[in-house]
């Protein structure tokens, strides 16, 4: 068996294992948690920067 053939077979085995893993509920729940966490982080950052913007506007208004 050639080296290229071995690599191909290992690739096929890894692809089949990944395809089986992707279909599991554990993987789907994990992805859902990651996406939810990312969305929460985005919302928190948006609120934080909005607060900073408001504070900067207040400082600017006080200087005038």
N, CA, C and O atoms as a GROMACS GRO file, in nm:
protein
  256
    1UNK      N    1   0.085  -0.117   0.000
    1UNK     CA    2   0.000   0.000   0.000
    1UNK      C    3   0.090   0.124   0.000
    1UNK      O    4   0.186   0.132   0.078
    2UNK      N    5   0.060   0.218  -0.086
    2UNK     CA    6   0.144   0.337  -0.097
    2UNK      C    7   0.111   0.437   0.014
    2UNK      O    8   0.008   0.428   0.080
    3UNK      N    9   0.201   0.530   0.030
    3UNK     CA   10   0.184   0.633   0.133
    3UNK      C   11   0.061   0.718   0.103
    3UNK      O   12  -0.013   0.753   0.195
    4UNK      N   13   0.040   0.752  -0.022
    4UNK     CA   14  -0.077   0.832  -0.060
    4UNK      C   15  -0.207   0.760  -0.032
    4UNK      O   16  -0.305   0.822   0.009
    5UNK      N   17  -0.209   0.630  -0.054
    5UNK     CA   18  -0.329   0.550  -0.028
    5UNK      C   19  -0.358   0.545   0.122
    5UNK      O   20  -0.474   0.551   0.162
    6UNK      N   21  -0.254   0.534   0.204
    6UNK     CA   22  -0.272   0.534   0.349
    6UNK      C   23  -0.330   0.666   0.397
    6UNK      O   24  -0.420   0.670   0.480
    7UNK      N   25  -0.276   0.775   0.343
    7UNK     CA   26  -0.327   0.907   0.381
    7UNK      C   27  -0.473   0.923   0.341
    7UNK      O   28  -0.553   0.981   0.415
    8UNK      N   29  -0.507   0.873   0.224
    8UNK     CA   30  -0.645   0.881   0.178
    8UNK      C   31  -0.738   0.804   0.271
    8UNK      O   32  -0.845   0.854   0.307
    9UNK      N   33  -0.698   0.683   0.310
    9UNK     CA   34  -0.780   0.601   0.399
    9UNK      C   35  -0.795   0.666   0.537
    9UNK      O   36  -0.904   0.664   0.595
   10UNK      N   37  -0.686   0.725   0.590
   10UNK     CA   38  -0.694   0.796   0.717
   10UNK      C   39  -0.787   0.917   0.705
   10UNK      O   40  -0.863   0.946   0.797
   11UNK      N   41  -0.780   0.985   0.594
   11UNK     CA   42  -0.868   1.099   0.570
   11UNK      C   43  -1.014   1.057   0.564
   11UNK      O   44  -1.102   1.124   0.618
   12UNK      N   45  -1.040   0.946   0.498
   12UNK     CA   46  -1.177   0.895   0.489
   12UNK      C   47  -1.229   0.858   0.629
   12UNK      O   48  -1.343   0.889   0.664
   13UNK      N   49  -1.145   0.791   0.707
   13UNK     CA   50  -1.185   0.751   0.843
   13UNK      C   51  -1.212   0.874   0.929
   13UNK      O   52  -1.310   0.877   1.004
   14UNK      N   53  -1.126   0.974   0.920
   14UNK     CA   54  -1.145   1.097   0.998
   14UNK      C   55  -1.273   1.169   0.953
   14UNK      O   56  -1.347   1.220   1.037
   15UNK      N   57  -1.298   1.172   0.824
   15UNK     CA   58  -1.419   1.238   0.773
   15UNK      C   59  -1.546   1.168   0.819
   15UNK      O   60  -1.643   1.233   0.856
   16UNK      N   61  -1.545   1.036   0.817
   16UNK     CA   62  -1.662   0.961   0.864
   16UNK      C   63  -1.684   0.980   1.014
   16UNK      O   64  -1.798   0.993   1.060
   17UNK      N   65  -1.575   0.982   1.090
   17UNK     CA   66  -1.587   1.004   1.234
   17UNK      C   67  -1.641   1.144   1.263
   17UNK      O   68  -1.727   1.162   1.349
   18UNK      N   69  -1.592   1.244   1.190
   18UNK     CA   70  -1.639   1.381   1.209
   18UNK      C   71  -1.786   1.393   1.171
   18UNK      O   72  -1.863   1.459   1.241
   19UNK      N   73  -1.826   1.330   1.063
   19UNK     CA   74  -1.966   1.335   1.020
   19UNK      C   75  -2.056   1.272   1.124
   19UNK      O   76  -2.166   1.322   1.150
   20UNK      N   77  -2.012   1.162   1.185
   20UNK     CA   78  -2.092   1.098   1.289
   20UNK      C   79  -2.100   1.186   1.414
   20UNK      O   80  -2.205   1.195   1.476
   21UNK      N   81  -1.990   1.250   1.450
   21UNK     CA   82  -1.986   1.335   1.568
   21UNK      C   83  -2.074   1.459   1.551
   21UNK      O   84  -2.141   1.501   1.645
   22UNK      N   85  -2.075   1.516   1.432
   22UNK     CA   86  -2.154   1.637   1.405
   22UNK      C   87  -2.303   1.611   1.422
   22UNK      O   88  -2.379   1.702   1.456
   23UNK      N   89  -2.346   1.490   1.399
   23UNK     CA   90  -2.488   1.456   1.408
   23UNK      C   91  -2.536   1.431   1.551
   23UNK      O   92  -2.656   1.414   1.573
   24UNK      N   93  -2.446   1.429   1.648
   24UNK     CA   94  -2.486   1.399   1.786
   24UNK      C   95  -2.550   1.520   1.854
   24UNK      O   96  -2.523   1.635   1.819
   25UNK      N   97  -2.636   1.491   1.951
   25UNK     CA   98  -2.701   1.598   2.026
   25UNK      C   99  -2.600   1.676   2.110
   25UNK      O  100  -2.616   1.797   2.129
   26UNK      N  101  -2.498   1.610   2.158
   26UNK     CA  102  -2.395   1.677   2.238
   26UNK      C  103  -2.327   1.786   2.156
   26UNK      O  104  -2.306   1.897   2.206
   27UNK      N  105  -2.294   1.757   2.033
   27UNK     CA  106  -2.229   1.855   1.946
   27UNK      C  107  -2.324   1.971   1.920
   27UNK      O  108  -2.282   2.087   1.926
   28UNK      N  109  -2.449   1.941   1.890
   28UNK     CA  110  -2.547   2.047   1.861
   28UNK      C  111  -2.570   2.136   1.982
   28UNK      O  112  -2.578   2.258   1.968
   29UNK      N  113  -2.579   2.076   2.101
   29UNK     CA  114  -2.598   2.155   2.223
   29UNK      C  115  -2.475   2.241   2.251
   29UNK      O  116  -2.486   2.356   2.293
   30UNK      N  117  -2.359   2.184   2.228
   30UNK     CA  118  -2.235   2.260   2.248
   30UNK      C  119  -2.227   2.380   2.154
   30UNK      O  120  -2.189   2.490   2.196
   31UNK      N  121  -2.263   2.359   2.030
   31UNK     CA  122  -2.263   2.470   1.933
   31UNK      C  123  -2.364   2.576   1.973
   31UNK      O  124  -2.336   2.696   1.960
   32UNK      N  125  -2.479   2.535   2.020
   32UNK     CA  126  -2.582   2.630   2.064
   32UNK      C  127  -2.532   2.714   2.180
   32UNK      O  128  -2.555   2.835   2.184
   33UNK      N  129  -2.463   2.652   2.275
   33UNK     CA  130  -2.409   2.726   2.388
   33UNK      C  131  -2.303   2.826   2.344
   33UNK      O  132  -2.297   2.938   2.395
   34UNK      N  133  -2.220   2.786   2.250
   34UNK     CA  134  -2.114   2.875   2.201
   34UNK      C  135  -2.176   2.996   2.130
   34UNK      O  136  -2.133   3.109   2.152
   35UNK      N  137  -2.275   2.972   2.046
   35UNK     CA  138  -2.340   3.081   1.974
   35UNK      C  139  -2.412   3.174   2.072
   35UNK      O  140  -2.405   3.296   2.059
   36UNK      N  141  -2.483   3.116   2.169
   36UNK     CA  142  -2.554   3.197   2.268
   36UNK      C  143  -2.456   3.281   2.350
   36UNK      O  144  -2.482   3.398   2.379
   37UNK      N  145  -2.344   3.222   2.385
   37UNK     CA  146  -2.242   3.297   2.458
   37UNK      C  147  -2.184   3.410   2.376
   37UNK      O  148  -2.160   3.519   2.428
   38UNK      N  149  -2.163   3.385   2.249
   38UNK     CA  150  -2.112   3.491   2.160
   38UNK      C  151  -2.211   3.605   2.144
   38UNK      O  152  -2.171   3.722   2.144
   39UNK      N  153  -2.338   3.572   2.132
   39UNK     CA  154  -2.441   3.676   2.120
   39UNK      C  155  -2.452   3.757   2.250
   39UNK      O  156  -2.469   3.879   2.246
   40UNK      N  157  -2.441   3.689   2.364
   40UNK     CA  158  -2.445   3.759   2.492
   40UNK      C  159  -2.325   3.852   2.506
   40UNK      O  160  -2.338   3.964   2.554
   41UNK      N  161  -2.209   3.805   2.465
   41UNK     CA  162  -2.088   3.886   2.470
   41UNK      C  163  -2.102   4.010   2.382
   41UNK      O  164  -2.061   4.120   2.421
   42UNK      N  165  -2.161   3.993   2.264
   42UNK     CA  166  -2.183   4.106   2.174
   42UNK      C  167  -2.276   4.208   2.237
   42UNK      O  168  -2.250   4.328   2.231
   43UNK      N  169  -2.384   4.162   2.298
   43UNK     CA  170  -2.478   4.252   2.362
   43UNK      C  171  -2.414   4.326   2.480
   43UNK      O  172  -2.435   4.446   2.497
   44UNK      N  173  -2.336   4.254   2.560
   44UNK     CA  174  -2.267   4.317   2.673
   44UNK      C  175  -2.168   4.423   2.626
   44UNK      O  176  -2.160   4.531   2.684
   45UNK      N  177  -2.094   4.392   2.520
   45UNK     CA  178  -1.997   4.488   2.468
   45UNK      C  179  -2.069   4.611   2.412
   45UNK      O  180  -2.022   4.723   2.429
   46UNK      N  181  -2.180   4.590   2.347
   46UNK     CA  182  -2.257   4.702   2.292
   46UNK      C  183  -2.305   4.794   2.403
   46UNK      O  184  -2.294   4.916   2.391
   47UNK      N  185  -2.357   4.738   2.511
   47UNK     CA  186  -2.401   4.817   2.626
   47UNK      C  187  -2.284   4.892   2.689
   47UNK      O  188  -2.298   5.008   2.726
   48UNK      N  189  -2.170   4.826   2.702
   48UNK     CA  190  -2.052   4.885   2.763
   48UNK      C  191  -2.005   5.006   2.682
   48UNK      O  192  -1.978   5.112   2.738
   49UNK      N  193  -1.996   4.990   2.551
   49UNK     CA  194  -1.948   5.100   2.467
   49UNK      C  195  -2.051   5.212   2.459
   49UNK      O  196  -2.014   5.329   2.442
   50UNK      N  197  -2.177   5.180   2.470
   50UNK     CA  198  -2.281   5.284   2.473
   50UNK      C  199  -2.266   5.367   2.601
   50UNK      O  200  -2.281   5.489   2.597
   51UNK      N  201  -2.236   5.301   2.712
   51UNK     CA  202  -2.214   5.372   2.838
   51UNK      C  203  -2.093   5.463   2.827
   51UNK      O  204  -2.097   5.578   2.872
   52UNK      N  205  -1.986   5.413   2.768
   52UNK     CA  206  -1.866   5.495   2.750
   52UNK      C  207  -1.897   5.616   2.663
   52UNK      O  208  -1.852   5.727   2.692
   53UNK      N  209  -1.973   5.597   2.557
   53UNK     CA  210  -2.010   5.706   2.468
   53UNK      C  211  -2.091   5.812   2.542
   53UNK      O  212  -2.065   5.932   2.527
   54UNK      N  213  -2.188   5.767   2.621
   54UNK     CA  214  -2.270   5.861   2.698
   54UNK      C  215  -2.185   5.939   2.798
   54UNK      O  216  -2.202   6.060   2.814
   55UNK      N  217  -2.093   5.870   2.865
   55UNK     CA  218  -2.005   5.938   2.960
   55UNK      C  219  -1.918   6.042   2.890
   55UNK      O  220  -1.898   6.152   2.942
   56UNK      N  221  -1.866   6.008   2.774
   56UNK     CA  222  -1.783   6.101   2.697
   56UNK      C  223  -1.865   6.222   2.653
   56UNK      O  224  -1.815   6.334   2.655
   57UNK      N  225  -1.988   6.200   2.613
   57UNK     CA  226  -2.074   6.312   2.575
   57UNK      C  227  -2.105   6.401   2.694
   57UNK      O  228  -2.112   6.523   2.680
   58UNK      N  229  -2.123   6.340   2.812
   58UNK     CA  230  -2.148   6.418   2.934
   58UNK      C  231  -2.026   6.504   2.968
   58UNK      O  232  -2.041   6.621   3.002
   59UNK      N  233  -1.908   6.448   2.958
   59UNK     CA  234  -1.785   6.523   2.987
   59UNK      C  235  -1.772   6.638   2.888
   59UNK      O  236  -1.737   6.750   2.926
   60UNK      N  237  -1.799   6.611   2.763
   60UNK     CA  238  -1.790   6.714   2.660
   60UNK      C  239  -1.889   6.827   2.687
   60UNK      O  240  -1.856   6.944   2.671
   61UNK      N  241  -2.009   6.792   2.729
   61UNK     CA  242  -2.112   6.893   2.757
   61UNK      C  243  -2.075   6.975   2.880
   61UNK      O  244  -2.103   7.095   2.884
   62UNK      N  245  -2.014   6.913   2.980
   62UNK     CA  246  -1.973   6.985   3.101
   62UNK      C  247  -1.860   7.083   3.073
   62UNK      O  248  -1.852   7.187   3.138
   63UNK      N  249  -1.775   7.053   2.978
   63UNK     CA  250  -1.663   7.142   2.945
   63UNK      C  251  -1.712   7.268   2.875
   63UNK      O  252  -1.646   7.372   2.882
   64UNK      N  253  -1.825   7.261   2.808
   64UNK     CA  254  -1.876   7.378   2.736
   64UNK      C  255  -1.942   7.473   2.825
   64UNK      O  256  -1.990   7.577   2.780
   0.00000   0.00000   0.00000
